[in-house]
Amino acid sequence: MDKKGRRDRPADKPADILGRRDAILRAVSYAAEQFLKSASWEMHIQDVIGRLGRAAHASRVHIFKNHFDAEGRLLTSIINEWTAPGIEPQLANPELQGFVFEARGFERWVRLFQKNKPVHGRVRNFPAKERPALESQQIQSLAAVPIFVQMQLWGFIGIDECRRERIWDPAEVESLKTAANILGATIESRKVKTSLEASESELRALFEAMNDIIIVISREGRFLQVAPTNPDLLNLPADDMTGKTLHDLFPADQADEFLGYLRRTLETRQTLEVEYSLPAGRERHSVQFAAVLRPMTGDKVLFVARDITEKKRVAEALRQSEEKYRGLFENMIEGVYQTTPEGRILGANPAMVRISGYDSEEELKSTLSIDSYVDPRERELWAERLIREGEIRNFESVFRRKDGTLLSVLENARVVRDAEGRVLYYEGTLTDITERKNLEAQLRFLANRDSLTNLFNRRRFREELEILINQASRYDPQAALLWLDLDHFKRINDSLGHRAGDELLMHVARLLQEHLRQADLLARMGGDEFAIFMPHADFHRAESAAARILSAIRSHRFELEGQAVSLTASIGIALYPEEGRTVDKLLVQADLAMYRAKEEGRDRLSRETAEDEQHKRQASRNAWVRMVSEGIEAGRFLLYTQPIVDLRSRSVVQEEILLRWITDSGTVVSPASFLITLQDLDLIQDVDRWVARQALALLGRLKASGSRMLVSLNVSPKSFLDQELAAILEKGLKDLDPSRLIVEINEVSAVSQFPQAQHFLSFLKRLGCLCALDDFSAGLSSLQHLKLLSLDFLKIDNSLILDLPRNQANQQLVRAIVQLAHNLELRVIAEGVEQETSIDLLKELDVDLAQGFALGKPQPLD
């Protein structure tokens, strides 16, 4: 909810977005068809923008045309408008006539339009100086794309939403850009035609005014008379040319060519028309001529030539404009078709032929459309709905191609009737959505499951845990969370290899499933850690279950690589609601209890009570407050940098700043050992501010040395709303290039604290910084939020990268993440690249950048 109490609208479902995109594309296709048929785009523009508005479910669609005032300022005026029922029109609004971009605070729009970029989003997120003009029109969200004519910014098409706030999907914006391109091409074509007509009119006038080259020439090529009608096109003054021959004035090959024209004219006694090019005028630039040769008496020829250079240029421009325009229509990726009510195919575009697997339109027309449906009842249902409703949208079905392969398709169609209401034919579009359907199914599975054990992963476990805790708070106030960690698993992994380690984890997963109730929830949390949530369980029941599990693991002999391996585990127990009423609190308490079990000798269970935790927390906070304060002052915090490499050029393009801590013994330790504690004790903000100052200082040194290296730093969720950090960044970037600074936030905090993350990223974008989402691993909740965040980079979590060469499931997931990111115009960085074999594989998967020990280890920052 924003400051004015408006509720954020939930993200649209993919099907709704695709539906609107298809509807917009149909409207664009209709526009292309009408503009191609008509000599005037103005005749159809009102119908076209109305279709666009209804297709986009918008409140208002308008077209603005640019012009200049006497002072040379860029102005724009509304010239066409469509409004939905109940929406106040703005066509007569005097404020929108002669609207001065710069004076009204809209220079940002001009900059984006001149770069052929759209303006879109929620009005409340726009710069303050833009909002009054937009809010006066009741606009809550908008999308506007530029119209270019002859490479000049002619105006723009805008779509307004006045009834609610709305996020514009990239597919919708791209479809709107297609509409603007078609309109621009149509206007350009009209201008070129007008220019051609004017050019032809001028040529006629020139001819009538005797402004063409007019020469009487003999069979031998001697100039007998030369009219001084257009001396700029003559090689010599007219008087100087008289008496000379073709060979006196032109190279031999050209002179011989003209002699051939003369003799042919005299021999046939017929008029001859030819075109040729010659250097002419003082500049001796190439001129294209059209000449008419007419026989005269006495072996003489009347030679009349005119300059057609401009006419040729205009004709070529017209051809290119029409070719571009027709290409937009004919090369649509969607199939377009017409069929009779009986299913006979009347016509299809090349995309429809290709999707169906046929070699030509004629071959496709020899079939019946009903034969394409795997289930003929789908065609019957499609036809029934089409007749009943007049049109059908987003109808999904399965088609069989000519070669027998199956594909998923999305159809949109309408009935075309004659003036008396009789059905003439059906027409519609068909989109191949097979890849999308496969990707959706793959993402649904991979986003919820651990690829090794097929158990719920950490993210899905948290989501299920939220639901179960909510249920427990209403119906059963008792539940328990068990956190299990295998003892000395690393030894087994190091001695027998990763393959054996993976096999052991799968054995343990099956063993745990055998010893749990059907109502219990089991997940692999990562590495060798598992979590079990037991609803309707008090401490005694949880303790009994944990003891059974420990006994089962202890007594089992695991066969790995031909060896019998013994194993033990440690389990921590946290009770609901005694140790916590939230997911985060329970997970922390269970984890602490598990570590207590480790400290007490392993192969046992332990419980961390709320009272124990409170005493520890207070003591820990007091110690850490002192350590952080002294650490910053005494240099106990260190900064390292790790290179990030462009996989195409293999050059270092970024440096990520990493935090380290020097212990009392002088050992340098990674942040994993203290960052969670600092966040939990609300001390992380001081560290974030210190790191930000160091990053700005590094950028200053790089600037002074002439380096264009990018620098990235991580910011914790506790600092999203930290005004002091914001002030440090805003002040420090005034004398620096903010686009050289990348600020990273991790995926979990972006989802769990979405409004704060969105606010923080928007602030950074206003400063001009780049933004990255760290530790991304394709959770469904993350996918839903991804397009709503102002991001430039997506960093794939190292859990998907570490064993990438031998993990096919992770390869598929990485491929899907890359495709999704590139569709959202994000660059992808792979973290944790520790094997040389991973580098080539990441390039094959189209990953842009990478970091890890295989490319460069962290080094102390000088």
C-alpha positions in Angstrom: 0.0 0.0 0.0 1.4 3.4 -0.9 1.4 6.7 1.1 -2.0 7.6 -0.2 -3.6 4.3 0.8 -3.8 2.8 -2.6 -3.4 -1.0 -2.6 -0.8 -2.5 -4.9 -2.5 -4.7 -7.5 -1.4 -8.3 -7.5 0.9 -9.3 -10.4 -1.1 -10.5 -13.4 -1.2 -14.2 -14.2 1.0 -15.2 -17.1 -2.1 -16.3 -19.0 -3.7 -12.9 -18.6 -0.5 -11.2 -19.8 -0.2 -13.5 -22.8 -3.9 -12.9 -23.5 -3.5 -9.2 -23.6 -0.3 -9.5 -25.7 -2.1 -11.7 -28.2 -5.0 -9.3 -28.3 -2.7 -6.3 -28.9 -0.9 -8.3 -31.6 -4.2 -8.9 -33.3 -5.0 -5.2 -33.1 -1.5 -4.5 -34.6 -2.1 -7.0 -37.4 -5.5 -5.4 -38.1 -3.8 -2.0 -38.2 -1.1 -3.3 -40.7 -3.8 -4.7 -42.9 -5.9 -1.5 -43.0 -3.0 0.8 -43.5 -1.7 -1.4 -46.3 -5.0 -1.2 -48.1 -5.7 2.5 -47.7 -4.1 5.6 -49.1 -4.7 7.5 -45.9 -3.8 6.3 -42.4 -6.0 8.9 -40.9 -9.1 7.1 -42.2 -8.4 4.1 -39.9 -6.5 5.5 -37.0 -9.6 5.9 -34.7 -10.6 2.3 -35.3 -7.1 1.1 -34.7 -6.5 2.9 -31.4 -9.9 1.7 -30.2 -8.9 -1.9 -30.9 -5.6 -1.3 -29.1 -7.3 0.1 -26.1 -9.8 -2.7 -25.8 -7.1 -5.3 -26.4 -4.9 -3.8 -23.6 -7.9 -3.4 -21.2 -6.8 0.2 -20.9 -8.7 3.4 -20.0 -7.4 5.6 -22.7 -5.3 5.5 -25.9 -4.0 8.6 -27.6 -1.6 9.8 -30.3 0.5 12.9 -29.9 2.3 14.7 -32.7 5.4 16.8 -32.2 6.1 20.2 -33.6 8.3 23.3 -32.9 7.4 26.8 -31.8 9.0 30.0 -33.0 11.7 29.7 -30.4 12.7 26.3 -31.6 11.3 24.5 -28.5 9.9 21.0 -29.0 6.1 20.9 -28.4 3.6 18.1 -28.7 -0.2 18.1 -29.2 -2.8 15.4 -28.9 -4.4 14.6 -32.3 -6.3 11.3 -31.7 -7.9 9.7 -28.7 -10.0 6.7 -27.7 -11.5 6.3 -24.2 -13.1 3.5 -22.4 -16.7 4.0 -21.1 -16.7 6.2 -18.0 -13.3 7.7 -18.7 -13.0 11.4 -19.1 -11.7 12.3 -22.6 -8.7 14.6 -23.0 -8.8 15.5 -26.7 -10.4 18.9 -26.0 -8.0 19.6 -23.0 -6.2 22.8 -23.9 -3.3 21.8 -21.7 -2.5 19.0 -24.2 -2.2 21.3 -27.2 1.2 22.8 -27.7 2.5 21.0 -24.6 6.1 22.1 -24.0 8.1 19.1 -22.8 11.0 20.9 -21.2 8.9 23.7 -19.6 6.5 21.1 -18.1 9.3 18.9 -16.6 9.1 16.1 -19.2 12.6 16.3 -20.6 13.1 12.7 -19.4 10.5 11.5 -21.8 12.3 13.2 -24.7 15.6 11.6 -23.8 14.0 8.1 -23.6 12.0 8.6 -26.8 15.1 9.8 -28.7 16.8 6.6 -27.7 13.8 4.6 -29.0 12.9 3.6 -25.4 9.5 3.5 -23.8 8.2 5.4 -20.8 6.0 3.1 -18.6 5.1 2.4 -15.0 3.1 3.7 -12.1 2.7 7.5 -12.0 3.4 7.6 -8.3 6.9 6.3 -9.1 7.5 9.0 -11.7 9.6 12.0 -10.9 7.7 14.6 -8.8 7.8 17.3 -11.5 6.0 14.9 -14.0 3.2 13.8 -11.7 0.9 16.9 -11.5 0.2 16.9 -15.3 -0.5 13.2 -15.3 -2.6 13.1 -12.1 -4.7 15.9 -13.4 -5.9 13.5 -16.1 -6.6 10.8 -13.4 -3.7 8.6 -14.8 -2.5 6.0 -12.4 -0.3 4.0 -14.8 0.8 4.5 -18.3 2.9 3.2 -21.2 4.1 5.4 -24.0 6.3 4.5 -27.0 7.9 6.8 -29.6 6.9 7.0 -33.3 9.7 7.7 -35.7 9.2 8.9 -39.3 12.3 9.1 -41.5 14.5 8.6 -38.4 13.0 11.7 -36.7 10.9 11.7 -33.5 7.4 12.3 -35.0 5.4 11.8 -31.8 4.2 9.0 -29.5 1.5 6.5 -28.8 0.3 6.4 -25.2 -1.9 4.0 -23.2 -3.3 5.3 -19.9 -4.8 3.3 -17.0 -7.0 5.5 -14.8 -9.0 3.0 -12.8 -6.2 1.2 -11.1 -2.4 0.9 -10.8 -0.8 -1.5 -13.3 2.5 -3.0 -14.2 3.2 -3.2 -17.9 4.6 -6.5 -19.0 7.6 -6.3 -21.4 5.6 -8.3 -23.9 2.8 -5.7 -23.8 5.3 -2.9 -24.2 7.0 -4.7 -27.2 3.6 -5.2 -28.8 2.8 -1.5 -28.4 6.3 -0.6 -30.0 5.3 -2.8 -32.9 2.1 -0.7 -33.3 4.2 2.5 -33.2 6.6 1.1 -35.8 3.8 0.2 -38.2 2.2 3.6 -37.8 5.6 5.3 -38.3 6.2 3.2 -41.4 2.8 4.1 -42.8 3.2 7.8 -42.2 6.7 7.6 -43.8 5.3 5.7 -46.8 2.7 8.4 -47.2 5.3 11.2 -47.0 7.5 9.4 -49.6 4.5 8.9 -51.9 3.7 12.6 -51.6 7.3 13.5 -52.2 7.4 11.3 -55.3 4.2 12.9 -56.6 5.6 16.3 -56.0 8.9 15.3 -57.8 7.0 14.1 -60.8 5.0 17.3 -60.9 8.2 19.3 -60.8 9.7 17.2 -63.6 6.6 17.9 -65.8 6.9 21.6 -65.1 10.6 21.6 -65.9 10.0 19.8 -69.2 7.2 22.2 -70.1 9.6 25.1 -69.3 12.2 23.5 -71.5 14.5 22.9 -68.6 15.6 19.4 -69.8 18.6 18.7 -72.0 17.5 19.1 -75.6 20.0 18.3 -78.3 19.9 17.6 -82.1 22.6 15.1 -83.0 23.7 13.5 -86.2 24.1 9.8 -87.0 27.8 10.2 -86.6 27.3 11.6 -83.1 28.0 15.3 -83.8 26.2 17.9 -81.8 24.3 20.0 -84.3 22.2 22.0 -81.9 22.3 22.3 -78.1 19.5 24.2 -76.3 20.8 26.1 -73.2 17.9 25.0 -71.1 19.8 23.5 -68.2 23.5 24.4 -68.4 24.2 22.7 -65.0 23.7 19.3 -66.5 25.9 19.9 -69.6 29.5 19.0 -69.8 30.3 22.3 -71.5 28.4 25.5 -72.3 25.8 24.9 -75.0 27.8 27.0 -77.6 31.0 25.2 -76.9 29.4 21.8 -77.4 27.9 22.6 -80.8 30.1 21.0 -83.5 31.8 18.6 -81.2 31.3 14.8 -81.3 30.4 12.2 -78.6 34.0 11.0 -78.7 35.2 14.5 -78.0 33.3 14.8 -74.8 32.9 11.2 -73.4 35.1 8.1 -72.9 35.1 5.8 -75.9 32.9 3.1 -74.3 30.2 5.6 -73.4 30.4 7.4 -76.7 30.0 4.0 -78.6 27.0 3.2 -76.4 25.3 6.5 -77.3 26.1 5.9 -81.0 24.4 2.6 -80.8 21.2 4.3 -79.4 21.3 6.9 -82.3 21.7 4.2 -85.1 18.9 2.0 -83.6 16.6 5.0 -83.5 17.3 5.9 -87.1 17.1 2.3 -88.4 13.8 1.5 -86.7 12.4 5.1 -87.1 10.8 4.6 -83.7 11.1 6.5 -80.4 13.7 5.0 -78.0 13.7 5.5 -74.3 16.9 4.8 -72.3 18.4 5.5 -68.8 22.0 6.2 -68.1 24.3 7.7 -65.5 27.0 10.4 -66.2 29.1 12.8 -64.1 27.6 16.3 -64.6 27.9 19.8 -63.3 30.9 21.6 -61.8 31.1 19.0 -59.0 31.1 16.2 -61.5 28.7 14.2 -59.3 26.9 11.2 -60.8 23.5 12.0 -62.3 20.9 9.6 -63.4 19.2 10.5 -66.7 16.1 9.4 -68.5 16.4 10.1 -72.3 14.0 10.0 -75.2 15.4 9.7 -78.7 13.1 10.6 -81.7 14.1 10.2 -85.3 14.1 13.4 -87.4 14.6 14.0 -91.1 18.0 13.9 -92.6 19.6 11.3 -90.4 19.2 13.5 -87.3 17.9 12.5 -83.9 16.2 14.7 -81.3 17.7 13.8 -77.9 15.8 15.0 -74.8 17.1 14.0 -71.4 16.0 14.8 -67.9 17.6 14.4 -64.5 15.8 11.6 -62.6 18.3 11.2 -59.7 15.9 12.5 -57.1 13.0 10.5 -58.6 15.1 7.4 -58.4 16.1 8.1 -54.8 12.5 8.7 -53.8 11.3 5.6 -55.6 13.9 3.5 -53.8 13.0 5.1 -50.5 9.3 4.2 -51.2 10.3 0.7 -52.1 12.3 0.2 -48.9 9.5 1.8 -46.8 6.8 -0.5 -48.3 9.1 -3.5 -48.0 9.8 -2.8 -44.3 6.1 -2.3 -43.7 5.1 -5.4 -45.6 7.8 -7.4 -43.7 6.2 -6.4 -40.4 2.9 -7.8 -41.6 4.1 -11.0 -43.4 6.9 -12.0 -40.9 4.8 -12.1 -37.7 5.8 -15.0 -35.5 2.2 -15.8 -35.0 0.4 -17.9 -37.5 -2.5 -16.1 -39.3 -5.3 -18.1 -41.0 -8.8 -18.1 -42.5 -11.0 -21.2 -42.6 -14.5 -22.0 -43.6 -17.0 -23.1 -40.9 -16.4 -26.7 -42.2 -12.7 -26.4 -41.5 -11.4 -25.9 -45.0 -8.3 -23.6 -44.9 -8.7 -20.6 -47.2 -5.4 -18.8 -46.5 -2.4 -18.7 -44.2 0.7 -16.7 -43.6 4.2 -18.1 -43.7 4.3 -18.5 -39.9 1.2 -20.6 -40.0 2.6 -22.9 -42.7 5.9 -23.2 -40.7 4.1 -23.9 -37.4 2.0 -26.6 -39.0 5.1 -28.3 -40.6 4.1 -27.9 -44.2 6.2 -26.9 -47.1 3.9 -24.4 -48.7 0.6 -22.6 -48.2 -1.0 -24.6 -51.0 0.0 -27.9 -49.3 -1.6 -26.7 -46.0 -4.8 -25.6 -47.8 -5.2 -29.1 -49.1 -5.9 -30.3 -45.5 -8.8 -29.7 -43.1 -8.1 -27.7 -39.9 -9.9 -30.3 -37.8 -7.2 -32.8 -38.7 -4.6 -30.7 -36.9 -6.3 -31.2 -33.5 -5.1 -34.2 -31.5 -8.5 -34.4 -29.9 -11.2 -33.5 -32.5 -13.6 -32.6 -29.6 -11.4 -29.5 -29.0 -12.2 -28.3 -32.5 -15.9 -28.9 -31.9 -15.7 -27.0 -28.6 -13.7 -24.2 -30.3 -16.3 -23.9 -33.1 -19.3 -23.9 -30.7 -17.8 -21.1 -28.6 -16.9 -19.1 -31.6 -20.4 -19.3 -33.1 -22.0 -18.5 -29.7 -19.7 -15.7 -28.6 -18.5 -14.3 -32.0 -14.9 -14.5 -30.9 -12.6 -16.7 -28.8 -9.5 -15.8 -26.9 -6.6 -17.7 -25.5 -8.0 -21.1 -26.4 -5.3 -23.7 -25.6 -5.1 -27.0 -27.4 -2.6 -29.6 -28.7 -1.9 -29.7 -32.4 -0.3 -32.5 -34.5 2.1 -31.2 -37.2 2.5 -32.8 -40.6 5.4 -35.1 -39.3 3.2 -36.3 -36.4 5.0 -34.3 -33.7 2.8 -32.6 -31.1 2.8 -28.9 -30.1 0.8 -26.8 -27.7 -0.9 -23.8 -29.3 -2.8 -20.7 -28.3 -5.6 -19.6 -30.6 -7.5 -16.4 -30.9 -10.2 -16.2 -33.5 -13.4 -14.3 -34.6 -16.3 -14.9 -36.9 -16.5 -12.8 -40.1 -20.1 -12.2 -41.3 -21.7 -10.5 -44.3 -24.0 -7.5 -44.1 -27.0 -9.9 -43.4 -25.3 -11.7 -40.6 -24.4 -14.9 -42.4 -21.1 -16.5 -41.6 -18.5 -16.0 -44.3 -15.4 -17.6 -42.6 -13.4 -17.7 -39.5 -10.1 -15.9 -39.1 -7.6 -15.9 -36.3 -4.0 -16.2 -35.0 -2.2 -19.3 -33.7 0.9 -19.1 -31.4 3.2 -22.1 -30.7 3.5 -22.1 -26.9 5.1 -25.6 -26.6 8.4 -24.2 -25.3 6.6 -22.0 -22.8 4.4 -24.9 -21.5 7.5 -27.1 -21.1 9.4 -24.4 -19.4 6.5 -23.7 -17.0 6.2 -27.3 -16.1 10.0 -27.6 -15.6 10.2 -24.5 -13.4 7.2 -25.6 -11.3 9.0 -28.8 -10.5 12.5 -27.4 -10.1 11.4 -24.4 -8.0 9.9 -26.6 -5.4 12.1 -29.7 -5.2 15.6 -30.5 -4.3 17.1 -31.9 -7.5 19.1 -34.6 -5.7 16.7 -36.1 -3.2 13.3 -34.9 -4.7 12.3 -33.6 -1.3 11.0 -30.1 -0.8 13.7 -27.5 -1.0 14.4 -24.7 1.5 12.1 -22.2 -0.2 9.1 -24.6 -0.6 9.6 -25.8 3.0 9.4 -22.2 4.3 6.2 -21.6 2.3 4.6 -24.8 3.6 5.8 -24.0 7.1 4.1 -20.6 7.0 0.8 -22.4 6.2 1.2 -25.0 8.8 2.1 -22.5 11.5 -1.0 -20.4 10.7 -3.1 -23.5 11.0 -1.5 -24.5 14.3 -2.2 -21.0 15.7 -6.0 -21.6 15.0 -6.6 -25.3 15.6 -3.7 -26.9 17.5 -1.3 -24.8 19.6 1.4 -27.5 19.6 4.0 -28.3 16.9 7.7 -29.1 16.7 10.5 -28.3 14.2 13.5 -30.7 14.0 16.8 -29.6 12.4 19.0 -32.5 11.4 22.7 -32.2 10.4 24.8 -35.3 9.5 28.0 -35.7 11.6 31.3 -35.6 9.8 29.7 -35.6 6.4 32.6 -33.6 4.9 35.0 -36.4 5.7 32.9 -38.9 3.7 32.6 -36.4 0.8 36.3 -35.7 0.8 37.4 -39.4 1.1 34.9 -41.1 -1.2 34.1 -38.2 -3.5 31.1 -36.1 -4.4 29.3 -38.9 -6.1 29.4 -41.0 -3.0 28.3 -38.0 -0.9 25.3 -37.5 -3.2 24.4 -41.2 -2.9 24.6 -41.0 0.9 22.2 -38.0 1.0 19.7 -39.9 -1.1 19.9 -42.9 1.2 19.4 -40.6 4.2 16.4 -39.0 2.6 14.7 -42.3 2.0 15.5 -43.4 5.6 13.9 -40.3 7.0 10.8 -40.8 4.9 10.4 -44.3 6.3 10.5 -43.1 10.0 8.1 -40.1 9.7 4.3 -39.8 9.9 2.3 -39.0 6.9 1.4 -35.6 8.3 5.1 -34.6 8.9 6.8 -32.3 6.5 10.4 -33.2 5.4 12.8 -31.0 3.3 16.5 -30.9 2.4 17.7 -27.4 3.5 21.0 -27.6 1.7 24.3 -29.5 2.0 23.8 -32.2 4.6 21.0 -30.5 6.5 17.4 -31.6 6.7 14.3 -30.1 8.4 11.2 -31.9 9.7 8.1 -30.1 10.9 5.7 -32.2 13.1 2.2 -30.7 13.5 0.2 -31.9 16.6 3.4 -32.7 18.5 4.6 -31.7 22.0 8.2 -32.1 23.2 7.9 -35.7 24.2 6.5 -36.8 20.8 9.2 -34.7 19.0 11.9 -36.1 21.3 10.7 -39.7 20.7 10.7 -39.1 16.9 14.2 -37.6 17.0 15.5 -40.5 19.0 14.0 -43.0 16.5 15.6 -41.2 13.6 19.0 -41.0 15.3 18.9 -44.7 16.1 17.9 -45.6 12.5 20.8 -43.6 11.1 23.2 -45.0 13.7 22.3 -48.6 13.1 22.1 -48.4 9.3 25.1 -49.5 7.1 25.3 -47.4 4.0 26.9 -49.1 0.9 29.0 -46.4 -0.9 31.6 -47.2 -3.6 31.8 -50.8 -2.4 32.4 -49.8 1.2 30.1 -50.1 4.2 29.9 -46.6 5.9 28.5 -45.8 9.3 26.9 -42.5 10.0 25.4 -40.4 12.9 23.5 -37.2 13.0 22.7 -34.3 15.4 19.2 -33.0 15.8 18.0 -29.7 17.3 14.4 -29.3 18.4 12.3 -26.1 18.6 8.7 -26.1 19.8 5.8 -24.0 18.6 4.9 -21.6 20.2 7.3 -21.8 23.1 10.5 -21.2 21.1 8.9 -19.0 18.4 5.7 -18.1 16.6 7.3 -17.3 13.3 9.1 -19.4 10.7 12.4 -17.4 11.0 12.3 -17.7 14.8 11.7 -21.4 14.8 14.4 -22.1 12.2 16.9 -20.1 14.2 16.0 -21.8 17.4 16.2 -25.3 15.9 19.5 -24.5 14.3 20.9 -23.3 17.6 19.7 -26.4 19.3 21.4 -28.5 16.6 24.7 -26.8 17.2 24.3 -27.4 20.9 23.9 -31.1 20.1 27.1 -30.9 18.1 29.0 -29.2 20.9 27.8 -31.8 23.4 29.4 -34.6 21.4 27.2 -35.2 18.3 24.9 -38.2 17.7 22.3 -36.8 20.0 19.3 -34.4 20.2 19.0 -31.1 22.0 16.5 -28.3 22.6 17.3 -24.6 22.9 14.7 -23.0 25.1 13.6 -19.4 24.8 15.1 -18.6 28.2 18.5 -20.0 27.2 18.3 -18.1 23.9 17.5 -14.8 25.7 20.5 -15.0 28.0 22.8 -15.9 25.1 21.4 -13.1 22.9 22.0 -10.4 25.5 25.5 -11.5 26.2 26.3 -11.9 22.5 24.9 -8.5 21.7 27.0 -6.7 24.4 30.1 -8.5 23.1 29.4 -7.8 19.4 28.5 -4.1 20.0 32.0 -3.7 21.5 33.6 -5.8 18.7 32.0 -3.9 15.9 32.8 -0.5 17.3 36.4 -1.5 18.0 36.7 -3.5 14.8 35.9 -0.5 12.5 38.2 1.8 14.4 41.1 -0.7 14.8 40.9 -2.2 11.3 39.6 -5.6 12.4 37.2 -5.5 9.4 39.0 -6.1 6.1 37.8 -5.8 2.5 38.7 -8.2 -0.3 37.7 -8.0 -4.0 36.9 -10.8 -6.3 36.9 -10.4 -10.1 33.8 -10.9 -12.2 34.6 -12.0 -15.8 32.8 -11.5 -19.1 32.6 -15.0 -20.4 32.7 -13.9 -24.1 35.9 -11.8 -23.9 37.3 -13.5 -20.7 38.2 -10.0 -19.4 37.5 -8.7 -15.9 34.7 -6.1 -16.0 33.6 -6.0 -12.3 35.1 -6.3 -8.9 32.9 -7.4 -6.0 33.8 -6.1 -2.5 33.8 -8.9 0.1 33.9 -8.4 3.9 36.3 -10.3 6.1 37.0 -10.2 9.9 40.4 -10.7 11.7 40.0 -12.8 14.9 42.0 -12.3 18.1 44.3 -15.0 16.9 44.9 -13.1 13.6 42.9 -15.6 11.4 40.9 -14.0 8.6 37.4 -15.4 8.5 34.5 -15.1 6.0 31.3 -13.2 6.7 29.3 -16.4 7.0 30.6 -16.7 10.6 29.4 -13.3 11.8 26.9 -11.6 9.3 23.8 -13.5 10.5 24.7 -12.6 14.1 25.2 -8.9 13.2 21.8 -8.8 11.4 20.1 -10.6 14.3 21.5 -8.1 16.8 20.7 -5.0 14.5 24.4 -4.1 14.2 24.8 -4.7 10.5 23.8 -1.1 9.5 27.1 0.3 10.9 29.0 -2.3 8.8 27.0 -1.5 5.7 27.8 2.2 6.0 31.5 1.5 6.5 31.6 -0.8 3.4 29.7 1.8 1.3 32.3 4.5 2.2 35.1 2.2 1.2 33.4 1.3 -2.0 33.0 5.0 -2.9 36.6 5.7 -2.1 37.6 2.8 -4.4 35.5 4.3 -7.2 37.3 7.6 -6.7 40.7 5.9 -7.1 39.6 4.0 -10.2 38.3 7.3 -11.7 41.6 9.0 -11.0 43.5 6.2 -12.7 41.2 6.3 -15.8 39.7 2.8 -15.1 36.1 2.0 -16.2 35.9 -1.0 -13.8 32.5 -1.5 -12.1 32.5 -2.0 -8.4 29.7 -4.0 -6.6 28.9 -4.2 -2.9 26.3 -6.1 -0.9 23.7 -4.4 1.3 21.7 -6.2 4.0 17.9 -6.0 4.3 18.3 -4.2 7.6 19.7 -1.2 5.6 17.0 -0.9 3.0 15.4 2.0 4.9 18.6 3.4 6.5 18.5 7.1 5.9 22.2 7.5 6.9 23.3 4.9 4.3 21.1 6.7 1.7 22.8 10.0 2.5 26.3 8.5 2.2 25.6 7.1 -1.2 23.8 10.3 -2.5 26.6 12.6 -1.3 29.5 10.3 -2.3 28.3 9.8 -5.9 27.9 13.5 -6.7 31.5 13.6 -8.2 31.5 10.0 -9.5 29.8 8.1 -12.3 27.0 6.3 -10.4 26.6 3.8 -13.2 30.0 2.3 -12.2 28.5 1.2 -8.8 26.5 -2.0 -8.5 24.5 -2.6 -5.3 23.5 -6.2 -4.6 20.6 -7.5 -2.4 19.9 -11.1 -1.9 16.9 -13.0 -3.2 15.5 -14.0 0.2 15.4 -10.4 1.5 13.9 -9.1 -1.8 11.0 -11.5 -1.4 10.5 -11.4 2.3 10.8 -7.6 2.5 9.5 -6.8 -1.0 8.1 -3.3 -0.4 11.3 -2.2 1.4 13.5 -3.8 -1.3 11.4 -2.2 -4.1 11.7 1.2 -2.4 15.5 0.9 -1.9 16.1 -0.3 -5.5 14.0 2.6 -6.9 16.1 5.0 -4.8 19.3 3.5 -6.3 18.0 3.8 -9.8 17.2 7.5 -9.3 20.8 8.0 -8.2 21.9 6.2 -11.5 23.3 3.1 -9.8 23.1 -0.4 -11.2 21.3 -3.1 -9.2 21.7 -6.8 -8.9 19.7 -9.6 -7.3 22.1 -12.0 -5.5 21.7 -15.7 -4.6 18.9 -16.3 -7.2 17.7 -19.8 -7.6 14.3 -19.5 -9.3 11.7 -19.8 -6.6 8.2 -19.2 -7.6 7.7 -16.3 -5.3 11.0 -14.8 -6.7 9.8 -15.3 -10.2 6.6 -13.4 -9.4 8.5 -10.4 -7.9 11.4 -10.4 -10.4 9.8 -8.2 -13.1 8.6 -5.7 -10.5 12.1 -4.9 -9.2 14.4 -2.3 -10.8 17.3 -4.7 -11.7 20.2 -4.8 -14.1 21.9 -8.1 -13.1 20.7 -11.5 -11.9 23.3 -13.6 -9.9 22.6 -17.3 -9.9 23.2 -18.9 -6.5 26.3 -21.0 -6.3 24.2 -24.0 -5.1 23.2 -24.4 -8.8 26.7 -23.9 -10.1 29.1 -25.8 -7.9 28.2 -29.3 -9.4 26.8 -28.0 -12.7 28.9 -30.2 -15.1 27.4 -33.4 -13.5 23.9 -32.2 -12.6 21.6 -32.3 -15.5 18.7 -30.9 -13.5 20.7 -27.8 -12.5 21.8 -27.3 -16.1 18.1 -27.2 -17.2 17.2 -24.8 -14.3 20.2 -22.5 -15.2 19.1 -22.5 -18.9 15.5 -21.5 -17.8 16.8 -18.8 -15.5 19.0 -17.3 -18.3 16.1 -17.3 -20.7 13.9 -15.6 -18.2 16.5 -13.0 -17.3 17.3 -12.2 -20.9 13.6 -11.8 -21.7 13.5 -9.2 -18.9 16.7 -7.5 -20.3 18.8 -8.6 -17.3 22.5 -9.8 -17.6 23.2 -13.0 -15.8 26.2 -13.7 -13.4 27.0 -17.2 -12.3 28.5 -17.4 -8.8 30.7 -20.2 -7.4 32.5 -21.2 -10.6 35.2 -23.5 -9.2 35.8 -25.9 -12.1 37.3 -25.0 -15.5 34.8 -27.3 -17.1 32.0 -25.2 -15.8 33.2 -22.1 -17.8 32.5 -23.6 -21.3 29.2 -25.0 -20.1 28.1 -21.6 -18.8 28.9 -20.1 -22.1 26.8 -22.8 -23.9 24.0 -21.9 -21.5 24.3 -18.2 -22.6 25.4 -17.0 -19.2 26.9 -13.5 -19.5 29.4 -13.2 -16.6 30.9 -15.4 -13.9 32.9 -15.4 -10.7 34.6 -18.0 -8.6 37.9 -19.6 -7.8 38.3 -20.9 -11.3 38.4 -17.3 -12.6 40.0 -15.5 -9.7 40.3 -15.8 -5.9 39.4 -12.9 -3.6 42.4 -10.7 -2.9 42.9 -8.0 -0.2 41.8 -4.5 -1.3 44.8 -2.2 -1.3 
